[in-house]
Each structure stands twice: as structure tokens, then as C-alpha cells.
Amino acid sequence: MNTQSTQVKLWTTDFILLMLCNFLLFLQLHMIVSPLPAYVQDRFHANAFEVSLFTCLFALSAIAARLYSAKALEKGLRNTMIYVGLSIALLATLGYYFAAGIVVLLLLRMLFGVGFGMSSTAFPTMASDIVPVKRMGEGMGYFGLSTSLAMSMGPIIGVTLLQGQGFVTLMLCTAGVIAVIYPLSYSLTRKKASQRDQVTHTGAVPTSAVKGEKIPFNRKLILPSVLNGLLSITYGGLVGFIVLYGKEANLSNPALFFLFNAIAVLLVRPFAGRLYDQKGPKALLIPGAIFIAIGLIILSYATSMLLLFVAAYIYGIGYGSMQSSLQTWMIQIVAPSQRGMANGMFLNSLDLGIATGALLLGGIASLTSYTDMYRYSVMFMIVFLLIYLVQGKRSGGFTITPHPLLEHTHISPDKEQSSNQAKPSSTDSNQH
């Protein structure tokens, strides 16, 4: 029975298309997020605070849009969220061409955030519906790879286009990436009605399978959301200021940080997903936080491209293993009908962390230097470890209990755990 469940097909056409759509969605975002601060500073002579507003206001508008999107997804309005969101994002991107002032550009970034927030919630929710429950850690780990790779590759492409071809070319390329998502997502949205039948064939539990279930907000989402926010603060310091840090440290092409970060993420993500299914989040979050801290410290001392690459690789190992673990954790502890809420909170904490990182770390950089800023950002990983370790000790363990409707345990039980299996399960059902 177990061997059969673990051999359920994961790499379906729909899953691959969802990964590709999600990759392109985040790619076009990060193609412009990283080069935008340098463009705004050169074109409008903006100060550090004004530059940070572009990241912050975008994130806040995306968060506001996702609060609505989560409820809309529970009502089955995925098609609307995808196509309306993509259309708003496309129009806002094309509007950059007409932005003659910093205020107009800020308003367009906020409008783009609304569109991105609507569409970005739908794709991971659809993925969590079709991934077999017995392979949730592995499946969402691979799916999360599309986000991580886009976040790593986007800045390289964006900075290269801005420096070589200018902002208008960058804007048109970004708009083109959004346009490609329309035909790719068509077959996914057209097949939506047939997803309900997949529970008997794939072992997946579609979100729509638990119609009518009205569950209040799950407080278990708070801890992984806080942890994801702390992780994202460090990434906000990278996407917002790595180019400016490169100028300060006399590095020839600091955007290559994201290339080596992407290589590390690509290598670690498949192993991280399987390890999560076997051992749970503890095996990835604690060492991952340590890798992040080491990578940031090395980055702050980078005076050569070689040291920058080492820092990027070490940071990527930590980030690649942690981000998918937190997303899978959030998906597993909620009812299938609330996966839209779980994915929305994951993405909101990601954006809020990046926005906080841009504002807070940008303020630190303006008072000190970008070198000191990256050293101070290590403190967020220390706070991450303290919260996780204290909460784990307080709850009596570091394992998580998946929602009862999933009827599986992602951790392979040993003899001691199997003898105590009845207790956690009964207490968890009482909590829900």
C-alpha cells in the first residue's frame, strides 16, 4: 500500500504547465525588481527611502489583493483571478513607458502589485490540488523550485537588459513574459472542472473536494508565516541593494550573485523535498538558517567576484531548502479547502518580508553602509532560530501534524513514533 502510494505519478502535463506558468510569473516580477532601484536612482535622483518605497508599496498592494484572492479561490474563481490579474499586471507594466515622474511610477507599481497578487495565489493552489498527498513535500519542493529559480534568474536578466539595452527594452521584455502566460494557462483553466475526479486516480485531494466546509482561520499558519517573513527580509536586502552594494565594493557584476544562488537552489531542492517527507521541517530549517547566516557574512566581506560566488552558493543552499519546507508545512496543516488561504499567507509573508527588508535594511544602509547592512541582516536568522527552537521546545517536538483530511503522515514513523501515533492524531482532531 505504501509503495503504491509513493509511486503515484507526480510529473503530469498539468503539473509541468503550472510550474512553467509560475516560473514565468515570478521571472517577470524579478526581472524588474532588482534593476528598478538603480534606474529610479539614476533617472529621478531618488534617495534610499524613496527607492525602498518601490518594493514596499508593491508588496503591500500584492498582500491586499491576496486577501481577496484567497476567498475568491475558495469560491472557485480561479480563472478570474488568473486572467484579470495577468491583465492588470500587463497594463501596469506597459504603463511604465509613460511614467514621467516618480509618483506615477509608484502608482503603477502598486497597480502591478494588485495584478500580481491576484494571479500568483492561483498557480500554487492549483499545484497543491494535483500533487499526490504522499509526495506533497517532494511535489511542492519541485514546484517551489520554479519560484526560487525565477527569483534568482530574474535579477540577472533584468540588470543585463537595463545596462545593455535600457529601461524601455526591459519593460517590453517583461510585458512579453506576461503575455506568454496567457496561452500556457488556458488548458489548465479549461480543465478545472475535471479536477474533482482526480482524487481516486492520483491520491490528490482537490480543494473543491471539501465544498461547504467553513473552517475559521487556522492559527497554526502563524508560526511558519513569521518564519518565512524573517527569511524573506534577508532576501529583500539582496534584490533591493545587491547592485548598489556592488558599486560600493567595486564588484564588476554583482548581479551574478543570483546565478550562483540559482545553481545552489537547483541542486538542493530535489533532495530537500525528499528529506522533508522523511524527517519533517526541522531537518531543513535549522541547518538552512545557519547556511543563510554564513552566506550573508561572507557576502559582507566580498571584495572579489569569487567570494561573491561562494556567498551566493552558500546562501542558495539555505534558501532553497528552507523556502519550500515552509510552503509545504503551511499547505499540510490546513484543510484542502483552505489551500488558497495557506498559499496566500505564504506569498504574503514572502512579500511582506521583502518589503520590510527593503525599508529596514535600506535605512540601515543609509546610516552605515551596504557592507554593514548585510552583517546586520544576519540578526534576522538568529531571531528565526530562536523563535523556531523555543516554539519547538514549547510544543514538545519539532514535527508537524498534517490536517486529518489528508490521511497521511509525511514523516516516516519509526517504532517509537508509531506506538504514540494515536495520541497526536486525537489531540489534533480536537484542536480542529
DRENFI-443938 format. One record per residue (C-alpha): residue in three letters; x negated, y negated, z. Coordinates in steps of 0.02 Angstrom, whole numbers, plus 50000, padded with zeros to 5 digits. Example, Ala and Ser with C-alpha at 12.3 -4.5 7.8 and 13.67 -1.06 7.14 Angstrom:
! residues 2
<lolum: ALA&px: 49385&py: 50225&pz: 50390>
<lolum: SER&px: 49316&py: 50053&pz: 50357>
! end
This chain:
! residues 432
<lolum: MET&px: 50000&py: 50000&pz: 50000>
<lolum: ASN&px: 49860&py: 49879&pz: 50047>
<lolum: THR&px: 49753&py: 49922&pz: 49896>
<lolum: GLN&px: 49901&py: 49897&pz: 49781>
<lolum: SER&px: 49940&py: 49726&pz: 49855>
<lolum: THR&px: 49762&py: 49664&pz: 49840>
<lolum: GLN&px: 49757&py: 49716&pz: 49657>
<lolum: VAL&px: 49908&py: 49610&pz: 49609>
<lolum: LYS&px: 49865&py: 49506&pz: 49457>
<lolum: LEU&px: 49804&py: 49332&pz: 49500>
<lolum: TRP&px: 49742&py: 49263&pz: 49335>
<lolum: THR&px: 49907&py: 49242&pz: 49243>
<lolum: THR&px: 49932&py: 49119&pz: 49100>
<lolum: ASP&px: 50036&py: 49006&pz: 49211>
<lolum: PHE&px: 49902&py: 49003&pz: 49346>
<lolum: ILE&px: 49767&py: 48957&pz: 49220>
<lolum: LEU&px: 49876&py: 48820&pz: 49144>
<lolum: LEU&px: 49912&py: 48750&pz: 49317>
<lolum: MET&px: 49727&py: 48746&pz: 49358>
<lolum: LEU&px: 49692&py: 48656&pz: 49194>
<lolum: CYS&px: 49831&py: 48527&pz: 49220>
<lolum: ASN&px: 49773&py: 48495&pz: 49398>
<lolum: PHE&px: 49592&py: 48480&pz: 49341>
<lolum: LEU&px: 49636&py: 48351&pz: 49208>
<lolum: LEU&px: 49747&py: 48253&pz: 49328>
<lolum: PHE&px: 49608&py: 48234&pz: 49457>
<lolum: LEU&px: 49474&py: 48212&pz: 49323>
<lolum: GLN&px: 49557&py: 48056&pz: 49251>
<lolum: LEU&px: 49576&py: 47987&pz: 49428>
<lolum: HIS&px: 49393&py: 48008&pz: 49475>
<lolum: MET&px: 49331&py: 47952&pz: 49304>
<lolum: ILE&px: 49385&py: 47778&pz: 49358>
<lolum: VAL&px: 49374&py: 47782&pz: 49549>
<lolum: SER&px: 49185&py: 47787&pz: 49559>
<lolum: PRO&px: 49137&py: 47662&pz: 49421>
<lolum: LEU&px: 49277&py: 47540&pz: 49467>
<lolum: PRO&px: 49187&py: 47461&pz: 49618>
<lolum: ALA&px: 49036&py: 47417&pz: 49510>
<lolum: TYR&px: 49149&py: 47350&pz: 49371>
<lolum: VAL&px: 49251&py: 47243&pz: 49492>
<lolum: GLN&px: 49094&py: 47177&pz: 49575>
<lolum: ASP&px: 49014&py: 47129&pz: 49407>
<lolum: ARG&px: 49171&py: 47063&pz: 49321>
<lolum: PHE&px: 49259&py: 46973&pz: 49464>
<lolum: HIS&px: 49113&py: 46946&pz: 49584>
<lolum: ALA&px: 49210&py: 47036&pz: 49721>
<lolum: ASN&px: 49140&py: 47061&pz: 49895>
<lolum: ALA&px: 49129&py: 47229&pz: 49987>
<lolum: PHE&px: 49301&py: 47208&pz: 50067>
<lolum: GLU&px: 49388&py: 47168&pz: 49902>
<lolum: VAL&px: 49303&py: 47316&pz: 49819>
<lolum: SER&px: 49364&py: 47433&pz: 49956>
<lolum: LEU&px: 49543&py: 47371&pz: 49931>
<lolum: PHE&px: 49548&py: 47457&pz: 49760>
<lolum: THR&px: 49525&py: 47626&pz: 49842>
<lolum: CYS&px: 49631&py: 47588&pz: 49995>
<lolum: LEU&px: 49786&py: 47517&pz: 49910>
<lolum: PHE&px: 49786&py: 47653&pz: 49778>
<lolum: ALA&px: 49782&py: 47786&pz: 49915>
<lolum: LEU&px: 49920&py: 47704&pz: 50017>
<lolum: SER&px: 50035&py: 47693&pz: 49865>
<lolum: ALA&px: 49998&py: 47876&pz: 49822>
<lolum: ILE&px: 50040&py: 47927&pz: 50001>
<lolum: ALA&px: 50205&py: 47832&pz: 49996>
<lolum: ALA&px: 50251&py: 47916&pz: 49831>
<lolum: ARG&px: 50213&py: 48089&pz: 49901>
<lolum: LEU&px: 50330&py: 48063&pz: 50049>
<lolum: TYR&px: 50469&py: 48052&pz: 49921>
<lolum: SER&px: 50395&py: 48188&pz: 49809>
<lolum: ALA&px: 50394&py: 48319&pz: 49948>
<lolum: LYS&px: 50583&py: 48300&pz: 49972>
<lolum: ALA&px: 50612&py: 48296&pz: 49784>
<lolum: LEU&px: 50515&py: 48459&pz: 49762>
<lolum: GLU&px: 50623&py: 48544&pz: 49893>
<lolum: LYS&px: 50774&py: 48494&pz: 49787>
<lolum: GLY&px: 50697&py: 48572&pz: 49632>
<lolum: LEU&px: 50649&py: 48409&pz: 49543>
<lolum: ARG&px: 50476&py: 48464&pz: 49489>
<lolum: ASN&px: 50498&py: 48418&pz: 49307>
<lolum: THR&px: 50549&py: 48242&pz: 49355>
<lolum: MET&px: 50400&py: 48222&pz: 49473>
<lolum: ILE&px: 50278&py: 48282&pz: 49339>
<lolum: TYR&px: 50338&py: 48184&pz: 49188>
<lolum: VAL&px: 50392&py: 48023&pz: 49274>
<lolum: GLY&px: 50230&py: 48024&pz: 49375>
<lolum: LEU&px: 50121&py: 48053&pz: 49221>
<lolum: SER&px: 50213&py: 47915&pz: 49125>
<lolum: ILE&px: 50189&py: 47787&pz: 49265>
<lolum: ALA&px: 50004&py: 47833&pz: 49280>
<lolum: LEU&px: 49980&py: 47819&pz: 49091>
<lolum: LEU&px: 50064&py: 47648&pz: 49079>
<lolum: ALA&px: 49965&py: 47582&pz: 49228>
<lolum: THR&px: 49802&py: 47642&pz: 49151>
<lolum: LEU&px: 49838&py: 47558&pz: 48984>
<lolum: GLY&px: 49883&py: 47401&pz: 49082>
<lolum: TYR&px: 49702&py: 47384&pz: 49140>
<lolum: TYR&px: 49664&py: 47311&pz: 48968>
<lolum: PHE&px: 49775&py: 47159&pz: 49006>
<lolum: ALA&px: 49713&py: 47132&pz: 49185>
<lolum: ALA&px: 49629&py: 46962&pz: 49180>
<lolum: GLY&px: 49619&py: 46942&pz: 49369>
<lolum: ILE&px: 49581&py: 47043&pz: 49522>
<lolum: VAL&px: 49760&py: 47030&pz: 49590>
<lolum: VAL&px: 49836&py: 47103&pz: 49431>
<lolum: LEU&px: 49709&py: 47245&pz: 49433>
<lolum: LEU&px: 49752&py: 47283&pz: 49614>
<lolum: LEU&px: 49938&py: 47290&pz: 49572>
<lolum: LEU&px: 49903&py: 47408&pz: 49428>
<lolum: ARG&px: 49800&py: 47520&pz: 49543>
<lolum: MET&px: 49948&py: 47527&pz: 49663>
<lolum: LEU&px: 50066&py: 47570&pz: 49520>
<lolum: PHE&px: 49946&py: 47704&pz: 49462>
<lolum: GLY&px: 49944&py: 47773&pz: 49640>
<lolum: VAL&px: 50133&py: 47794&pz: 49634>
<lolum: GLY&px: 50124&py: 47894&pz: 49472>
<lolum: PHE&px: 49977&py: 47997&pz: 49529>
<lolum: GLY&px: 50059&py: 48033&pz: 49697>
<lolum: MET&px: 50216&py: 48099&pz: 49613>
<lolum: SER&px: 50130&py: 48215&pz: 49488>
<lolum: SER&px: 49987&py: 48275&pz: 49599>
<lolum: THR&px: 50105&py: 48354&pz: 49727>
<lolum: ALA&px: 50194&py: 48464&pz: 49599>
<lolum: PHE&px: 50049&py: 48564&pz: 49525>
<lolum: PRO&px: 49977&py: 48638&pz: 49688>
<lolum: THR&px: 50153&py: 48678&pz: 49748>
<lolum: MET&px: 50188&py: 48773&pz: 49587>
<lolum: ALA&px: 50022&py: 48864&pz: 49607>
<lolum: SER&px: 50060&py: 48918&pz: 49786>
<lolum: ASP&px: 50225&py: 48987&pz: 49721>
<lolum: ILE&px: 50146&py: 49105&pz: 49595>
<lolum: VAL&px: 49990&py: 49159&pz: 49692>
<lolum: PRO&px: 50017&py: 49331&pz: 49773>
<lolum: VAL&px: 50031&py: 49313&pz: 49962>
<lolum: LYS&px: 49898&py: 49445&pz: 49993>
<lolum: ARG&px: 49774&py: 49343&pz: 49891>
<lolum: MET&px: 49826&py: 49170&pz: 49949>
<lolum: GLY&px: 49654&py: 49121&pz: 50014>
<lolum: GLU&px: 49568&py: 49180&pz: 49855>
<lolum: GLY&px: 49701&py: 49109&pz: 49738>
<lolum: MET&px: 49713&py: 48937&pz: 49817>
<lolum: GLY&px: 49523&py: 48936&pz: 49831>
<lolum: TYR&px: 49510&py: 48954&pz: 49643>
<lolum: PHE&px: 49648&py: 48827&pz: 49617>
<lolum: GLY&px: 49561&py: 48705&pz: 49735>
<lolum: LEU&px: 49407&py: 48728&pz: 49628>
<lolum: SER&px: 49496&py: 48630&pz: 49491>
<lolum: THR&px: 49516&py: 48483&pz: 49610>
<lolum: SER&px: 49338&py: 48491&pz: 49676>
<lolum: LEU&px: 49260&py: 48506&pz: 49504>
<lolum: ALA&px: 49362&py: 48359&pz: 49442>
<lolum: MET&px: 49310&py: 48256&pz: 49592>
<lolum: SER&px: 49129&py: 48299&pz: 49555>
<lolum: MET&px: 49128&py: 48284&pz: 49365>
<lolum: GLY&px: 49243&py: 48132&pz: 49350>
<lolum: PRO&px: 49120&py: 48006&pz: 49426>
<lolum: ILE&px: 48979&py: 48065&pz: 49312>
<lolum: ILE&px: 49086&py: 48046&pz: 49155>
<lolum: GLY&px: 49159&py: 47881&pz: 49214>
<lolum: VAL&px: 48994&py: 47798&pz: 49261>
<lolum: THR&px: 48914&py: 47858&pz: 49098>
<lolum: LEU&px: 49056&py: 47786&pz: 48994>
<lolum: LEU&px: 49057&py: 47621&pz: 49089>
<lolum: GLN&px: 48869&py: 47597&pz: 49072>
<lolum: GLY&px: 48858&py: 47656&pz: 48892>
<lolum: GLN&px: 49022&py: 47603&pz: 48810>
<lolum: GLY&px: 49106&py: 47479&pz: 48928>
<lolum: PHE&px: 49266&py: 47472&pz: 49029>
<lolum: VAL&px: 49387&py: 47473&pz: 48882>
<lolum: THR&px: 49318&py: 47638&pz: 48817>
<lolum: LEU&px: 49326&py: 47710&pz: 48993>
<lolum: MET&px: 49509&py: 47655&pz: 49007>
<lolum: LEU&px: 49557&py: 47732&pz: 48839>
<lolum: CYS&px: 49470&py: 47897&pz: 48880>
<lolum: THR&px: 49559&py: 47904&pz: 49048>
<lolum: ALA&px: 49726&py: 47873&pz: 48963>
<lolum: GLY&px: 49685&py: 48009&pz: 48836>
<lolum: VAL&px: 49655&py: 48136&pz: 48975>
<lolum: ILE&px: 49827&py: 48095&pz: 49050>
<lolum: ALA&px: 49908&py: 48116&pz: 48878>
<lolum: VAL&px: 49835&py: 48292&pz: 48859>
<lolum: ILE&px: 49925&py: 48349&pz: 49017>
<lolum: TYR&px: 50098&py: 48325&pz: 48938>
<lolum: PRO&px: 50092&py: 48471&pz: 48813>
<lolum: LEU&px: 49996&py: 48584&pz: 48934>
<lolum: SER&px: 50128&py: 48565&pz: 49068>
<lolum: TYR&px: 50275&py: 48589&pz: 48950>
<lolum: SER&px: 50275&py: 48779&pz: 48955>
<lolum: LEU&px: 50260&py: 48776&pz: 49145>
<lolum: THR&px: 50409&py: 48664&pz: 49171>
<lolum: ARG&px: 50512&py: 48757&pz: 49040>
<lolum: LYS&px: 50487&py: 48922&pz: 49132>
<lolum: LYS&px: 50529&py: 48853&pz: 49303>
<lolum: ALA&px: 50698&py: 48939&pz: 49315>
<lolum: SER&px: 50624&py: 49112&pz: 49289>
<lolum: GLN&px: 50500&py: 49095&pz: 49434>
<lolum: ARG&px: 50630&py: 49160&pz: 49558>
<lolum: ASP&px: 50618&py: 49333&pz: 49484>
<lolum: GLN&px: 50431&py: 49349&pz: 49513>
<lolum: VAL&px: 50442&py: 49397&pz: 49696>
<lolum: THR&px: 50473&py: 49579&pz: 49653>
<lolum: HIS&px: 50337&py: 49587&pz: 49521>
<lolum: THR&px: 50191&py: 49485&pz: 49589>
<lolum: GLY&px: 50216&py: 49485&pz: 49775>
<lolum: ALA&px: 50229&py: 49296&pz: 49772>
<lolum: VAL&px: 50365&py: 49204&pz: 49866>
<lolum: PRO&px: 50433&py: 49061&pz: 49760>
<lolum: THR&px: 50477&py: 48902&pz: 49851>
<lolum: SER&px: 50652&py: 48912&pz: 49783>
<lolum: ALA&px: 50675&py: 49085&pz: 49859>
<lolum: VAL&px: 50719&py: 49013&pz: 50028>
<lolum: LYS&px: 50858&py: 48898&pz: 49972>
<lolum: GLY&px: 50958&py: 48811&pz: 50104>
<lolum: GLU&px: 50826&py: 48832&pz: 50239>
<lolum: LYS&px: 50813&py: 48667&pz: 50333>
<lolum: ILE&px: 50660&py: 48675&pz: 50445>
<lolum: PRO&px: 50605&py: 48522&pz: 50543>
<lolum: PHE&px: 50430&py: 48454&pz: 50521>
<lolum: ASN&px: 50301&py: 48587&pz: 50566>
<lolum: ARG&px: 50183&py: 48514&pz: 50695>
<lolum: LYS&px: 50053&py: 48645&pz: 50654>
<lolum: LEU&px: 50014&py: 48543&pz: 50498>
<lolum: ILE&px: 49945&py: 48400&pz: 50604>
<lolum: LEU&px: 49779&py: 48482&pz: 50653>
<lolum: PRO&px: 49723&py: 48535&pz: 50477>
<lolum: SER&px: 49782&py: 48366&pz: 50410>
<lolum: VAL&px: 49674&py: 48272&pz: 50536>
<lolum: LEU&px: 49526&py: 48384&pz: 50496>
<lolum: ASN&px: 49550&py: 48358&pz: 50309>
<lolum: GLY&px: 49559&py: 48170&pz: 50336>
<lolum: LEU&px: 49394&py: 48170&pz: 50430>
<lolum: LEU&px: 49312&py: 48272&pz: 50292>
<lolum: SER&px: 49380&py: 48154&pz: 50160>
<lolum: ILE&px: 49311&py: 48000&pz: 50248>
<lolum: THR&px: 49136&py: 48061&pz: 50207>
<lolum: TYR&px: 49186&py: 48088&pz: 50026>
<lolum: GLY&px: 49260&py: 47913&pz: 50020>
<lolum: GLY&px: 49088&py: 47845&pz: 50059>
<lolum: LEU&px: 49019&py: 47942&pz: 49911>
<lolum: VAL&px: 49145&py: 47899&pz: 49774>
<lolum: GLY&px: 49155&py: 47719&pz: 49831>
<lolum: PHE&px: 48973&py: 47674&pz: 49856>
<lolum: ILE&px: 48854&py: 47802&pz: 49781>
<lolum: VAL&px: 48820&py: 47691&pz: 49629>
<lolum: LEU&px: 48787&py: 47538&pz: 49738>
<lolum: TYR&px: 48680&py: 47645&pz: 49854>
<lolum: GLY&px: 48578&py: 47699&pz: 49703>
<lolum: LYS&px: 48537&py: 47516&pz: 49666>
<lolum: GLU&px: 48483&py: 47489&pz: 49846>
<lolum: ALA&px: 48374&py: 47646&pz: 49848>
<lolum: ASN&px: 48306&py: 47617&pz: 49671>
<lolum: LEU&px: 48375&py: 47782&pz: 49606>
<lolum: SER&px: 48385&py: 47792&pz: 49417>
<lolum: ASN&px: 48552&py: 47883&pz: 49400>
<lolum: PRO&px: 48640&py: 47910&pz: 49568>
<lolum: ALA&px: 48800&py: 47972&pz: 49483>
<lolum: LEU&px: 48707&py: 48137&pz: 49452>
<lolum: PHE&px: 48741&py: 48171&pz: 49637>
<lolum: PHE&px: 48913&py: 48230&pz: 49582>
<lolum: LEU&px: 48842&py: 48350&pz: 49452>
<lolum: PHE&px: 48742&py: 48448&pz: 49581>
<lolum: ASN&px: 48886&py: 48434&pz: 49703>
<lolum: ALA&px: 48996&py: 48515&pz: 49569>
<lolum: ILE&px: 48871&py: 48656&pz: 49541>
<lolum: ALA&px: 48870&py: 48696&pz: 49727>
<lolum: VAL&px: 49060&py: 48692&pz: 49736>
<lolum: LEU&px: 49073&py: 48805&pz: 49584>
<lolum: LEU&px: 48955&py: 48933&pz: 49661>
<lolum: VAL&px: 49027&py: 48934&pz: 49837>
<lolum: ARG&px: 49214&py: 48925&pz: 49804>
<lolum: PRO&px: 49247&py: 49107&pz: 49747>
<lolum: PHE&px: 49153&py: 49178&pz: 49898>
<lolum: ALA&px: 49237&py: 49054&pz: 50015>
<lolum: GLY&px: 49411&py: 49109&pz: 49963>
<lolum: ARG&px: 49375&py: 49294&pz: 49994>
<lolum: LEU&px: 49290&py: 49255&pz: 50160>
<lolum: TYR&px: 49443&py: 49155&pz: 50213>
<lolum: ASP&px: 49556&py: 49304&pz: 50176>
<lolum: GLN&px: 49444&py: 49417&pz: 50281>
<lolum: LYS&px: 49390&py: 49306&pz: 50426>
<lolum: GLY&px: 49503&py: 49154&pz: 50431>
<lolum: PRO&px: 49457&py: 48969&pz: 50429>
<lolum: LYS&px: 49331&py: 48975&pz: 50573>
<lolum: ALA&px: 49203&py: 49066&pz: 50466>
<lolum: LEU&px: 49203&py: 48921&pz: 50342>
<lolum: LEU&px: 49247&py: 48761&pz: 50435>
<lolum: ILE&px: 49110&py: 48765&pz: 50568>
<lolum: PRO&px: 48961&py: 48802&pz: 50453>
<lolum: GLY&px: 49039&py: 48691&pz: 50319>
<lolum: ALA&px: 49041&py: 48540&pz: 50435>
<lolum: ILE&px: 48858&py: 48570&pz: 50477>
<lolum: PHE&px: 48813&py: 48577&pz: 50291>
<lolum: ILE&px: 48907&py: 48414&pz: 50261>
<lolum: ALA&px: 48813&py: 48327&pz: 50402>
<lolum: ILE&px: 48643&py: 48389&pz: 50340>
<lolum: GLY&px: 48683&py: 48336&pz: 50162>
<lolum: LEU&px: 48729&py: 48159&pz: 50217>
<lolum: ILE&px: 48572&py: 48141&pz: 50322>
<lolum: ILE&px: 48461&py: 48197&pz: 50177>
<lolum: LEU&px: 48556&py: 48078&pz: 50061>
<lolum: SER&px: 48518&py: 47931&pz: 50177>
<lolum: TYR&px: 48332&py: 47967&pz: 50159>
<lolum: ALA&px: 48338&py: 47997&pz: 49970>
<lolum: THR&px: 48201&py: 47896&pz: 49887>
<lolum: SER&px: 48189&py: 48009&pz: 49735>
<lolum: MET&px: 48311&py: 48097&pz: 49619>
<lolum: LEU&px: 48250&py: 48267&pz: 49681>
<lolum: LEU&px: 48300&py: 48227&pz: 49859>
<lolum: LEU&px: 48466&py: 48161&pz: 49795>
<lolum: PHE&px: 48498&py: 48327&pz: 49707>
<lolum: VAL&px: 48456&py: 48426&pz: 49865>
<lolum: ALA&px: 48576&py: 48318&pz: 49966>
<lolum: ALA&px: 48713&py: 48341&pz: 49836>
<lolum: TYR&px: 48691&py: 48530&pz: 49832>
<lolum: ILE&px: 48697&py: 48549&pz: 50021>
<lolum: TYR&px: 48846&py: 48431&pz: 50035>
<lolum: GLY&px: 48936&py: 48528&pz: 49896>
<lolum: ILE&px: 48915&py: 48694&pz: 49988>
<lolum: GLY&px: 49001&py: 48621&pz: 50140>
<lolum: TYR&px: 49135&py: 48527&pz: 50046>
<lolum: GLY&px: 49176&py: 48670&pz: 49928>
<lolum: SER&px: 49202&py: 48794&pz: 50070>
<lolum: MET&px: 49299&py: 48676&pz: 50184>
<lolum: GLN&px: 49424&py: 48592&pz: 50070>
<lolum: SER&px: 49508&py: 48749&pz: 50001>
<lolum: SER&px: 49511&py: 48826&pz: 50175>
<lolum: LEU&px: 49608&py: 48679&pz: 50244>
<lolum: GLN&px: 49732&py: 48681&pz: 50099>
<lolum: THR&px: 49762&py: 48869&pz: 50115>
<lolum: TRP&px: 49781&py: 48853&pz: 50303>
<lolum: MET&px: 49919&py: 48722&pz: 50279>
<lolum: ILE&px: 50010&py: 48824&pz: 50147>
<lolum: GLN&px: 50010&py: 48983&pz: 50252>
<lolum: ILE&px: 50084&py: 48912&pz: 50412>
<lolum: VAL&px: 50242&py: 48840&pz: 50334>
<lolum: ALA&px: 50396&py: 48922&pz: 50260>
<lolum: PRO&px: 50390&py: 48945&pz: 50070>
<lolum: SER&px: 50522&py: 48808&pz: 50051>
<lolum: GLN&px: 50405&py: 48684&pz: 50135>
<lolum: ARG&px: 50253&py: 48710&pz: 50025>
<lolum: GLY&px: 50289&py: 48543&pz: 49942>
<lolum: MET&px: 50275&py: 48462&pz: 50113>
<lolum: ALA&px: 50114&py: 48556&pz: 50154>
<lolum: ASN&px: 50032&py: 48511&pz: 49988>
<lolum: GLY&px: 50093&py: 48332&pz: 50005>
<lolum: MET&px: 50015&py: 48318&pz: 50178>
<lolum: PHE&px: 49854&py: 48396&pz: 50116>
<lolum: LEU&px: 49840&py: 48271&pz: 49974>
<lolum: ASN&px: 49896&py: 48126&pz: 50084>
<lolum: SER&px: 49764&py: 48164&pz: 50214>
<lolum: LEU&px: 49638&py: 48177&pz: 50072>
<lolum: ASP&px: 49685&py: 48007&pz: 50001>
<lolum: LEU&px: 49702&py: 47927&pz: 50172>
<lolum: GLY&px: 49530&py: 47991&pz: 50220>
<lolum: ILE&px: 49453&py: 47924&pz: 50059>
<lolum: ALA&px: 49540&py: 47755&pz: 50086>
<lolum: THR&px: 49483&py: 47748&pz: 50267>
<lolum: GLY&px: 49308&py: 47795&pz: 50215>
<lolum: ALA&px: 49305&py: 47657&pz: 50084>
<lolum: LEU&px: 49364&py: 47524&pz: 50208>
<lolum: LEU&px: 49271&py: 47580&pz: 50364>
<lolum: LEU&px: 49109&py: 47633&pz: 50283>
<lolum: GLY&px: 49114&py: 47483&pz: 50168>
<lolum: GLY&px: 49124&py: 47372&pz: 50322>
<lolum: ILE&px: 48976&py: 47462&pz: 50399>
<lolum: ALA&px: 48876&py: 47443&pz: 50239>
<lolum: SER&px: 48911&py: 47255&pz: 50232>
<lolum: LEU&px: 48845&py: 47237&pz: 50410>
<lolum: THR&px: 48696&py: 47354&pz: 50392>
<lolum: SER&px: 48651&py: 47443&pz: 50229>
<lolum: TYR&px: 48712&py: 47588&pz: 50122>
<lolum: THR&px: 48572&py: 47693&pz: 50196>
<lolum: ASP&px: 48636&py: 47666&pz: 50373>
<lolum: MET&px: 48814&py: 47689&pz: 50314>
<lolum: TYR&px: 48781&py: 47870&pz: 50262>
<lolum: ARG&px: 48696&py: 47905&pz: 50428>
<lolum: TYR&px: 48845&py: 47835&pz: 50523>
<lolum: SER&px: 48963&py: 47942&pz: 50419>
<lolum: VAL&px: 48887&py: 48098&pz: 50499>
<lolum: MET&px: 48983&py: 48048&pz: 50655>
<lolum: PHE&px: 49146&py: 48099&pz: 50570>
<lolum: MET&px: 49083&py: 48277&pz: 50552>
<lolum: ILE&px: 49036&py: 48278&pz: 50736>
<lolum: VAL&px: 49213&py: 48222&pz: 50779>
<lolum: PHE&px: 49278&py: 48357&pz: 50659>
<lolum: LEU&px: 49183&py: 48493&pz: 50752>
<lolum: LEU&px: 49234&py: 48428&pz: 50924>
<lolum: ILE&px: 49419&py: 48425&pz: 50878>
<lolum: TYR&px: 49415&py: 48596&pz: 50797>
<lolum: LEU&px: 49315&py: 48680&pz: 50936>
<lolum: VAL&px: 49416&py: 48601&pz: 51077>
<lolum: GLN&px: 49581&py: 48644&pz: 50993>
<lolum: GLY&px: 49522&py: 48821&pz: 50955>
<lolum: LYS&px: 49472&py: 48849&pz: 51135>
<lolum: ARG&px: 49633&py: 48773&pz: 51199>
<lolum: SER&px: 49741&py: 48886&pz: 51091>
<lolum: GLY&px: 49644&py: 49041&pz: 51143>
<lolum: GLY&px: 49568&py: 49079&pz: 50974>
<lolum: PHE&px: 49522&py: 49013&pz: 50804>
<lolum: THR&px: 49637&py: 49122&pz: 50697>
<lolum: ILE&px: 49798&py: 49058&pz: 50621>
<lolum: THR&px: 49965&py: 49147&pz: 50613>
<lolum: PRO&px: 50047&py: 49136&pz: 50441>
<lolum: HIS&px: 50232&py: 49097&pz: 50433>
<lolum: PRO&px: 50340&py: 49253&pz: 50468>
<lolum: LEU&px: 50422&py: 49243&pz: 50297>
<lolum: LEU&px: 50256&py: 49280&pz: 50213>
<lolum: GLU&px: 50249&py: 49453&pz: 50297>
<lolum: HIS&px: 50061&py: 49469&pz: 50283>
<lolum: THR&px: 49905&py: 49428&pz: 50379>
<lolum: HIS&px: 49759&py: 49352&pz: 50285>
<lolum: ILE&px: 49635&py: 49416&pz: 50416>
<lolum: SER&px: 49588&py: 49599&pz: 50407>
<lolum: PRO&px: 49635&py: 49665&pz: 50580>
<lolum: ASP&px: 49505&py: 49767&pz: 50674>
<lolum: LYS&px: 49550&py: 49891&pz: 50809>
<lolum: GLU&px: 49561&py: 49763&pz: 50947>
<lolum: GLN&px: 49666&py: 49642&pz: 50845>
<lolum: SER&px: 49786&py: 49775&pz: 50784>
<lolum: SER&px: 49826&py: 49828&pz: 50962>
<lolum: ASN&px: 49876&py: 49649&pz: 51003>
<lolum: GLN&px: 49966&py: 49613&pz: 50839>
<lolum: ALA&px: 50141&py: 49620&pz: 50913>
<lolum: LYS&px: 50112&py: 49480&pz: 51039>
<lolum: PRO&px: 50059&py: 49338&pz: 50923>
<lolum: SER&px: 50194&py: 49383&pz: 50800>
<lolum: SER&px: 50332&py: 49372&pz: 50928>
<lolum: THR&px: 50271&py: 49209&pz: 51002>
<lolum: ASP&px: 50255&py: 49132&pz: 50830>
<lolum: SER&px: 50433&py: 49179&pz: 50786>
<lolum: ASN&px: 50491&py: 49097&pz: 50946>
<lolum: GLN&px: 50398&py: 48938&pz: 50900>
<lolum: HIS&px: 50489&py: 48929&pz: 50735>
! end
